[in-house]
Structure formats: C-alpha cells, structure tokens
Amino acid sequence: MSGRFRRPRAKAAPPPGTWWASDPPRRRLPWPFRGRRISPSLSVRTLAAQVFLFQALIMLLLVAVGAAALVLQGLYDAERSARDRSLAVAEAFAHAPGTAQALRSPDPTARLQQEAEQVRKGSGVDFVAVLDEHGVRLTDRDPDLIGTKAQGVGRALLGETFTETFHGRPADAVRALVPVTDPSRRVVGVVTAGIEYANVGDVLVRQLPVLLGTAAGALLLATGGAALVSRRLLRQTHGLGPAEMTRMYEHHDAVLHAVREGVLILGGDGRVLLANDEARRLLDLPRDADRRQVRELGLGPGPTRLLEAGEAASDEVVQAGDRLLAVNIRPTAPYGGAPGLVATFRDTTELLALSGQAELARGRLSFLYEAGMRIGTTLDVRRTAEELSEVAVPRMADFVTVELLDSVLRGEEPTSAVREMRRTALRGTHTGHPLQPVGEVIRFVMADTPMAAALRRGKAVLVQDLRAAQDWRARDAGGAERALDYGIHSLITVPLRARGVVLGMADFWRGAGSPRFEEEDVAVAEELVARAAVAIDNARRYAREHEMAVTLQRSLLPVGLPEQDVLEIASRYLPARAGVGGDWFDVIPLPGFRVALVVGDIVGHGMQAAVTMGRLRTAVLNFSSLDLTPDELLGHLDEMVNRLDSQTATADDDHVPLTGATCLYAVYDPVCGRCAVSRAGHLAPAVVDPEGRVTFPDLPLSPPLGVGGHPFETGELELPEGSRLVLFTDGLIESRGRDVDEGLALLSSTVAHADRTPEETCRALVERMLPERPSDDVALLVARTRRLNPSCVATWDVPFDVTAVPRVRGEVSRRLADWGLEETAFATELILSELLTNAIRYGAPPVRVRLLLGRTLVCEVSDGSNTSPRLRRAASTDEGGRGLFLVSQFADLWGTRYAARGKVIWAEQSLDRVAEPDPSLLFDVMGL
C-alpha cells in the first residue's frame, strides 16, 4: 500500500514536521470514522441486527403502500366494471327493436315498464329507466318516480351517449345514458341504467379480506427474507471486528487515491484535510497543501470562490490553469460527519471539445430530420424543388438553385440528355442577386465547370473559393464576375439522382458574411439532395400515373350529352383531390322518345375505381339497349358485379371487390310525364316542381350492387312539365364538416328557385356546396322535363280481328296527312300492317297502335303476349316469315320492349329522308 497520506504501521514516533504527530490516535481510522470512537463491543452481530430492523421497517412501509394501492385499484376496477355493465345494458335496451316505436305509442309506460324490470333483474344492474324526449321518467324501479323529471340528462337528450358517477336523487350511482332515435335520427327518448354507488363499494368490501391477507403474507415473507439476509451477512463476514473493518477502510483509502477523479476534503475551518493524487494533479497543489487554507493554495478565482462559499454545486465548470474542470461540492454535516465539505473534480477539457463536435453533428442530424419532414409534402415536382430550396436557406446556404430536366417536369422518364435543364426553384436571403431566374434554361456544355464535373462524376463538387477558381467562369464569364461582385464566394453543386438516373442539379451558394463551405458540409448537402431526389422522382412518377388515370377516366365518362328533345339537361363532374375517382353519370335515349338518366358511385379512388366505373357504365349502356325496366336492369347489373367479383377474386388476391358500388337508374316518358326510378344503395333524387318546391321522394331503396339476395324495386314519379330532376352522388352533400341531413337541407335551399335553368342550377350547387378541391368525387345531373305535345300522339285500340287491319291502316294514313307526312305514308302503312298482323295472329288481346311524332316518327304496336318476334330470312318455299324483314328494311330502327302486361314492338323512321329499301331484296323477299 503506498498512499500519499498513509502512516507507517510501526509504533515508532512520527518523523518531525508531520501535521498529525500531535494526535496519532485520531489518525488510526480513515476520515469518515474520524471523531467517532468505535467501541470494542461493537460487532458485526450488532450491525446485522440494525440492518435487519431497518429492512423490516422498509418492508412494512412497502407492504402498506402496496395494500393501499390494491385497495384503490380495486375501487377503480369496481367502478369501471359498473360503468361498462350499465352502458351495455342501456345500449342494448335503447337499440332493441321496438323501443323507439314504444316511445311513440300512446302509453309507453305500459309497454316498457315490465320489459325494463325484466332487463334490470336479468342484467344485474340496480335500475333501468326510460325517459321521454323531455327527460321525464316513463319507467322506473320505484313506481313513485314515474312521471318525475330526471336530473343531468341534457347531454343525452342532445344525442350523446355517456357514462358518469351521479350524485343526487334518488341515490348516488354509476349510470349510463343512451339516446333512443327514430329512423330520421331524432332523439325520441333516453334509456338510463346503473348501479348504486353503495353496491359498487360492496364489491370492494368483499375483496378487502383477500387484499389484507395478501398484504400480511407479503409482510411475513419480507420479514423472513430480511432475517435470512441478516443471517447470511453474519455468515459471510465471519464475525469480523473493528480492527478488521479498519483495515478494510484503509484499503478503501488506497483506492481513493487511485481513482481518475480528484477528491478534496475540507474541514469546517476551510483547511484541507484530504487531497487524493488526481486532485493534486488537476489543481497543481503544492506538497504542503495539507492543513492549509484554500485561499493559500493559488487555485485561481473560480475554484477558490466555489470552495470558500461552502455551498452545494453540481457540475460547475471553472477554469483552473489551462484546464476546464467540472466541480461537484457537497457539505458533509448533513451526512452525520463533522462540519466540512467534499469536492470532486473532473477534467472536461477534451470532453467539451468532443461535445462541441457532437453538438455540431446533432445540429446537422436535426437539420436533416427537419428536411425529411418538410421536403416531399406534396406530390408536385415543382413544389418539391421549392421545398428543397426553402429548407436549405438560410440554415445551410445563402442561395439555393434547383434545375430539373424538362422530361422530369412533364412527368416523363428522364432522358440521358442532361446538358440542358430548366431552373425550377430559386431562393435567397437577399434580393437583387445576379443568379438566373426561375424558368430559364441552364446549359452545362463546358466540361470544366463544377456543374459538369458533378454530372460526370455523379457526386457533389465543392468549390471553397470561387474567386480563386477559374473553371466555373468558363460557362458565363460575365455572370461569374457579377456573382463575385455581389459577394457570392463559395459553392457546392450536387446532381439530383434517383434510381441511378440524373433528374437535375442543386447548387448551394454562400455570400458575404457567411463562412466558406467545408468538407463536412458536402456530406450534408449530398444527404439533403438525395432525399429531395427521391421525393421529386416519386412526384414525377405520381404525376405520370395520375395523368394516365385522369385520361382513362375522362375517356370513360360521356364526352357530350346526346341529342334529344324531351329533357333539358346540364351536368357536372368534379374529381376529388386525388384527381381520379369512380363517380359517373349518363344520359341514354330510349325508343319512344324516352330518356334514361344514370348516376353511379364506385367505392374508392384511383385507377382501380376508374376502370371499375368504365366497366359498370359500359354494362349499363349494354343493358339499356335491351330496353329493360329499371329494376330488371339493376338486377342484371348486380348479377354481373357478383360474377366479376368471383372471377377476379380467384385470379388475383389483391383485387379490390366491386361490392359496394351504388347506382340510380331512371327512365322518363315524355308522353305520360312519368319517371320510373330504381336505386341500388344510392341517394334519392331531388324533385323541384315548376313553382320551385323541393321534395325528396320516398323511393324504394335496394342494397348496393354486389350484395345479392335482394330484389330490386321500381318507384314512379309524376313530373309536371317544367319540373327539375336533380341526380347526384354523396360527394355533393357530405363532407367532413357536414353530415347528410345538413347537406340535403343546403341542396334544397339552393335549388328552390322556379326560374333557374338546369345549367344555372348546376352552377349554383357547385359554387355553394363544394370547396375548390372536394374530398370526394361529385357527379351531378340536372334535367328539366318537357312533355310531348298531345297533338303529336295518336292511339288506336284494335279489335282482335285481322279484318280490322285495313281500317286502322286508313286512319293512320289520314293522321299522317294531318301531320304533313304523306311521303312516309307508304313505308308507315307497310310497317303497321306487318306489326299489327303479327300481333293479332301470334299475340293476345288487347292490341293497341300508337304513333308518336317528334324528331322522328315512331310506330308502336302492343299486345298482351310476352312472346318476342325474331327476324329471320324466309326460304323461297315458305308462305310467311317475311314481315319483320320488310320492317327492318323500311325502318331505321326497330325492337321490342316488355311492359307490365305484354310487349310493345316499335319501329322508328327518320323524317329527313324516306326509307328506300333495296329493290332486289324486296323482290327476293316477295319471291319475284
């Protein structure tokens, strides 16, 4: 042992001049025991007993705290369980079928009292009460409370479901309140269920013996453990006495001098009692520092001030010579020792240097993290380039310019021609700079410029002093001189690369008042540009795919509205923020001057939704050509969606199902003014009568397409001439800040004007109800009805006799003459004769003939049979079978549609020309 302050263990007198020679017995023990006499009777057994008592006391305290925590937790769990049970019972009763109807009945108490008591007894709650829409009790466990008004139910009457701990009459309780609403979401009553607070505490009382028993067991276990630890301590110390403990502390004294932290112990009078070797080295103490005052040691103003103050200090950094020391000071009196203090010293000179570097690195990491959060917030190429410049100025550079290839700006794949780029972003701390503005073309044709070198190497190039460099002047010597005169003096140029392909360039410039760029700045610039390049490439690819999806969607939507005379139509389609969605509309002319109006909504956005929309729109167009009723058409469409879902699910597991698409199909007949409507999960249209009154008719509603298993129904609307029919998707009325009911009310007030045209109605709806970038797609179709002039409709009921055909043909000829259509008489009579003869010969009564005059001339023959005629070419030996062939030759269009009873065969002729069939075909048909 060779500590600086160790005494020799011999009994000889101390050498002259040693400060402890006058009091050798007090120096026998280290400082912590100095001034405290250790009795020879003090043994390890006494210390072990004291340790045991101390441990037992700690264990008792911990067990008490744990028991209290368990009691509080038990009370909390009991109350929470009561809340959950009350809420479940109240919600089940409020949402049960018939509760809302019972509340609207003449005597709700008679209908609900017995059911409420049964629920209370079966669920384990203390009460279940039903309140009306004014908070008056309709049922209660206590009949005397029926008819009284409940307290604290205002939030539930406003439609809010909540639980609470209620204090008041008739008893304190944990209760839940659930509003009961009718189909229109109006609150018609409230169901409250709960458990009285006294019963909640009973649960805890039943658990209390278990908790206390557990605490007692834990205390016994801890006490036994402490006893075992004390016994173990006795066994491990082998009964060591004070002398042995003294030697042990002498070893600790030696360790004290070996540590790499300076320790200085001062007495109450400010004299040095102990200084280990590290303290002497750090403070440069003289050899005779022991027992000297602090001010006599020449420590410098900082350490001397701290040590003389005698106050506690933590990591106080002071200057001591050429070192920076971290000082910690603690007084010794509060710890049972003599008055004084202990000071420790650590050399932080190198640590501060390292911490400065760490702080610089932390700042750069923070900068890169912020850049990652701010760059790429949008999927716009130009905006992403601007974000790069905004992040870098002024924290990294005074000016930042970003150039991109034209192909990248257009969303195309970048080309290998990287010598010409367009400046896309420019940001600086000062104005009036000589850098080229945004939009100009930057050419990198000189091989010696830093930009060209960076493109060639594929990494950043640093030019610390632009004034001393000559290569960067090669491209534009005049511009370089202007930049130098402005004060720009340092440059880092970095190529924007993503997936190994160059997208552009980013240049960082520093001007007057800023230091030059260093090598450490290059790594930061490269990391920053790499992140921006990925964001720009993602934006470019998104722009390309988005443009493709938008083009696809636009090609699938109607290019223009078809020509027809019975409806004045205006339409709007507004895509969502994503730009591509699945909403669509269609206007389909049908035979007999009828018009079909279609509005649909596909779940989701993007290319998948656009493709799905195209498939469904095509299917509707094909099914409408069969002239099906609206419910039949939606039924076929539903079957097609189910079939497509099953096929694509087998072929592709990632396919998004079509189930959930909605559609509304309406057919307007201008002759009778009726509109047949069928809808699959879609919102009902708004009907505006000629006086401006708005209604939302109660039409049959079927599930969305693809659900299957549910028949579709058709409802009919009587539309006076001049009525407006407003068809729309849910994106028009529903948004984050507005529910469906509010949207319908706003739509109703917007279209409630009698004198507005469909185009004006569309414009008003879009301006008032939609933001600039709606969150969902919107398809809007407004149609104003017109009626076919009764003078342009002629109808004949035909007896079921072939001999009646000539008479009807003559009447038709006279009507055509009245209309001034003598030139069409021959073809019309031939068509009528064939259709009417077929109806009487092969159909069933009643038989009716109808002529419609509009843009074209339509001849319709209806009968009560469901058999459909088919066109065939008769053989030369056949006696019949040529009638429909003649009809097809003289008519522009013909076909069959089915009614509720029977069918209608129609033929349409254009009025701008007279049908001239091929004579050879006619001769061939007639067998001539």
Summary of the structure (lengths in Angstrom):
residues: 928
radius of gyration: 48.0
end to end distance: 141.0
largest distance: 160.1
contacts: 2899
relative contact order: 0.04
helix: 42%
strand: 23%
